[in-house]
Amino acid sequence: GWMGLDVKPVPSKGGSALLVKATSAGGPAAKAGVLPGDTITHFNKQAIVDGRLTMQQIAQMRPGDIIDIQLQRNEQPMSLQAIIGERPSNSG
């Protein structure tokens, strides 16, 4: 599965989070409303403990699966839903 996220692990109150550096135009995260600068704290109501492990878990999801995203934007909590996509073949 693919979300179209470029993230950087950062510390957070709950342990770890993912700072969104960029989203792929037209990708699942962008379509869901995720913006650069958002801090993702949970996927599917599970706190992020290890950012790399979380991204591997997303990669193992199937295109079409729905994922809940909890994030902080300007210190305000938000919940979004994204539909896992298939990695474009032209992405490096």
N, C-alpha and C positions, 0 to 999 in steps of 0.2 A: 504494500500500500504506500501511498504518497500523499503528503500534506502540502508540499510547496512552501516549506518553512526553512529559513536560515536562522538558526538560534544559537545562543551562547549560554551555557550553564552559569547561573549566578546564585549566591546564597540568598535564602529567604527565611522568614520566621519559621516556616514548617520544615526547613532543612535545605531544600534546593528548589530552584525554579528555572525557567527558560526565558531569557530575554530575546524577544523577536528582533533580529537585525534587519530582516527583509522577508517579503512574501513573493512567491512567483505570481506574476500577473495571470489572472484567470485560474489560478490553482485553488484547491479545496480550502485552504486557510483564508486566502483573500476573499473568496466567495462567501465564506462564513462571517467575514467582517473583522478578522484578525489584522491588526495594523502594526507596522514597525514601531518599536518602543513599548509594546504591550509586554507584560510579564506573565507567562503561563505558569500557573501553580498546580493545576490538576488536569489530568486527562481521564475521562470516564470515572470521575469522583475519586480517583486515586492520586494521592499526593506524589509529586515528582521527587524521588529520592536520588536518582542518578540520571542526569539528562541524556547521556549516551544510550543507556539501557532503555529509557522511555522512547527515544527515537527508533531504536531497534524493534521495540514492541509495535510501534505504529507501522513500521516497514513490513511486519508480519501480518498485518490486518489485510482483509480483502477489499479491493475496490468495490464501492457501494456500501460498505459498512459505515454506520453513523458513529461519530465520536463526539462526546461532550467535552467542551473545553472551558475550564474556569481560569480566568485571568484577572489581572489588575491593570487598569488603565487610569492614569492620573490618580492613583491611590484608591480608585473605586473598583469594587469587585464586579465582574461581569461574567455571564455564562453564555456561551455560543455553542452551536452544533455545526459540525462539518461532515461532509460525506467524503470518505477516503477515496482518492483517485488512483489512477494508474500513472506511474512515472512516465513522462513523455520520452520517447526514444531519442530525441535530439538533445536531451539535457546531459551535460558532462558530469 
